């Protein structure tokens, strides 16, 4: 299998990662929501706009965009994982929203059914094995002058909500590289677009210009209590991947990781028992130039 293709990440998001995200949907959605909401609040879409929501997941951002563009516009969500699209489509239908729709596609190379006035992505662009190909495909799906807004995580050190837990796991569990395992994985990882210079170069080479970066920081809830925070941390994100990819050895060391994380999370506990961590993203804006 071509290691630059997206088959492995797609399989991961359709199976093991989908199951985990369903289980911890309230944590994932609420945690990510603040960053996406900030981007949409700063520059809302106008009634009548036709907007593509990339890596839509459960479709909550697509629904928010649908509300902004009103019945005269369209919000179209796309995701590589058909299981996410099935959930999003079902919930949009139950809500009776006629201007919201979803489809399954690999944004790295498939037809995105444009042209669109704008494209949006909340943490939906960091997992491409060929990000340049994906960004060029997004650019082609936009009208000339159309905007592209993507929210991506800044560097690990500015995201202690996930990085500190990852460091705890790395100190205990042997890390297995993606190339050294037959197990499915998420792809490059959540911090692949943390560097502003790298992202700017990628966008420019893909046909975008008028590029800007806006930092947004906020605390996000990692769990309503210690048990939920521990369980979520050891299933989701880099920490969960380290344990899962280590196989039997990861399972053997799981109790040791849990004990270490419990001490770490104790410092992040609020008076009501919930666990919170600092997070930081880039709101990156650009336009198709020709």
N, C-alpha and C positions, 0 to 999 in steps of 0.2 A: 504493500500500500504506500502511495506517495505521502511522505511525512509532511509535505506542504499543503496537502489537501485538507479539507475540513471534515472528512468522514468521521475521524475519531472524536473530535469535540462534539459533532452533531449527535453521534451515538450516546455520548456521555450526557448531553443536555436532554436527550429524549428518554433516558433510563435512570441511572443512579442519581444524577443531579436533579432531574425533575422530581423524583420521589422525595429527595431531601428538601427541595424548595417548597413542595406542597406541605410537607410536615411542619416547616418553619416559616410558612408564608407570612404570617403576621409580623415576624421579626424582620424578614428580608424586605417586605414591601414597605413597612413603616420606616425602616432604617434608610432605605434608598430614596423614599418619597421626598424627604426634605430637600435633597439636592436637585431632583428633577423639578419640584415645585418652585424652587428659587429661580431656576432658569426660565420656566414658563411665566412666572410672575414678573420678572424683569422685562421680558419682551414677549407679551402674549401674541398669539396668532389672531388674525382678523377674521370676521365673518366672511365666509365665502372661500377661504383658503383651502387648498388641497395639500395635505401634509402627510408624509411618510414617517412612521414611527419605527425605527430600526432596533431589532432585538427587543421586541415589545414584551416578551415574557407573558405574564398573566394579563397584560393589556390595560393596566391602570393608567399609564401615561397616555395611551391612545384615547381612553375615555375622557381624560382631562383635556386633551387637545380637541376632541370632538365637541366638548362643551364650549371651547373658545371659538371654534370656527362656525358654530351654530348649524342649523339645518341646511343652510345654503352652501356649506362647505363639506369637506370630507376628511376624515382621519382614517388612515389605512395603516394597520400594524403588520409588520413582517417579522417572522422568527424562523430560525432553522429547525426548531423542534416542534413537530406536529402536536405533541401532547400539550405544550403551552398554548398553541394556537386554538386547539379544541376547547380548552377551558375558557380562554378569552372570548371566543366566538359565542359560546353558550351563555356566558354572563352578559355580553352585550345584547344578545337577543332577548334574554330575560328582562333586561332593563328597557327594552323597546326602542333602542337607539338605531335610527335608520341611516345615520350619516357615519357610522363606524363599521369598519370591516377588517378582516384579517386574512392573511394567506401565508403559506409555508414556502420559504425559499432560502437558499444559501446566498447571503448578500455578497459574498466574495466573488460570485460569478453568474448567478441566475438573473433572469429578467425581473426587474423590480416594478414593472407595469406603470412606468411614468408616462408623461412628465408630471412632476409635482412642483408646486410653488415653493415648498420648503421641506426639509428633512430634519428629524430630531432623533437623538439617541441618548437614553439615560443608561450609562454603563453597558451599552450594547455593542461597543466597537473594539473592545480590548482583547478579544479571544480569537481574532482572525490569524491564521498562520501566514497569510499574505495580506497584510493590512493595506498595502498600496493598491492591490487589485480591488479590494473591497471599496476603498475610498474612490477610486476611479469609476467603479460601477455606480456608486451613490451619486457622483457628480453627473454621470450620463443620465441619470433618472430625474435630474432637476432641470427646470427651465433656466435659460441664461439669466443670471442675476439672482437666482433662487438661493435662499439661505440654508446653511447646514449648521445646526447647533448640536454639539455632543458634550455630554457630561462624563468625565473620566476621573478615576482616582489619581490624586497626586502621589508623590513618592511614599514608600512604605513608612518611613520614619515620621511622616506627618499624618499617618493613619494608625495610631497605636491601638485603636479598637480591634484591629485584626492582626497587625504586625507583632505586637507584643505576645499575643497568644501563639502565633507562629514560631516566634523565637523560643518560647517555652517548649513547644513540641520538638523543635529541631535539636534542642539540647538533650533530649531523651530518646527520640526515635531515629533510627538510621534513615536518611533521606534517600529515596529511590527516584532517580531522574526519569523523565517521561520516556526517553530513548531506551531505558533499561527495563521496561515493563510492557507486558501485553495488555494491561488493563486500560480501559478508556480513561480519558482525562479531559480537562476543560480547555486545553490549548495553552497559549502563551501565558495567560494568567492576568489577574486584575490590575497589575501595575505596569503593563506593557506600554501604556501611553502616558506615563507619568511625566516624561521629559518634554518640556515645552518646545525646545529646539527640534527634537525628533519629530514631534507631532506637526509642528509648523512646516518642516521640510516635506513630510509625507503629504500634507494638504496641498502645498504649492505644486508638488510634482504630480498631483492627481487632478489639477485643474482649478483649484480653489485659490482665492485671494481675499483681501480685506479681513485678515485673520486677527482675532483678539483672544486673550486669555483673561479670565476673571476668576480669582480664587474665592472659594466659598467653604467656610468651616462651620461645623455644628457637632454637637454631641448626639449620639444615637444610642437607643436602648438595645442592649445585648441580651436581655432577658428580664422577665418580670420578677425573677428571684434567682438565687444562686444555682439551683438545679437546672432551670431552663437555660441560663447563660452557659453553664458547663456543657450541657447536652448539645446545644446549638453550636458552640465553638468547636466541639470535637466531631461534628458532622459536616459543617459548612466551611467554605473558604480554604485557605492554604493549610490550616491546622487539620481539618478533616481529610484533606487530600494526602497529607503526610502520613497520617495513620492508615488510611485506606490503601495507599500504594505500597506501604511496607508489609502488607499482608498479615501473615500469622504473627510476625514479630511486632507489628504495630498493635495488634489486638492484645498480645501479651503485655505490652507496655502501656496500654490504655489506662489502667488504674494509676500508674505513676504520673502520667500526663494530667489526669483529673486532679490528683492531689496538688500538683504544682500550679495548675490553673486556679484551683480554689483559693490558694494563697494570693495569687495575682489579682483575681476578681474581688477579693475582700477589700482591696484598696479603692475599688471603683463603685462600691455599693452606696446607694442613696439611703436616706432615712426610711423610705418605704420598702427597702429590700431589693429594689430593682438595680440592675447593673448597667452602667453607662460608660461609653468610651468616646474619645475625640476622633473626628473624621474630617477629611479635607479633600476637596475635589477641584478640578478645573472645569469651568464652563467655557467651552471653546466655541467660538462663532466664526463662520466663514461664509463666502459666497461663491457660486459658480461664475467664473469670469467670462466664458465665451460658449 
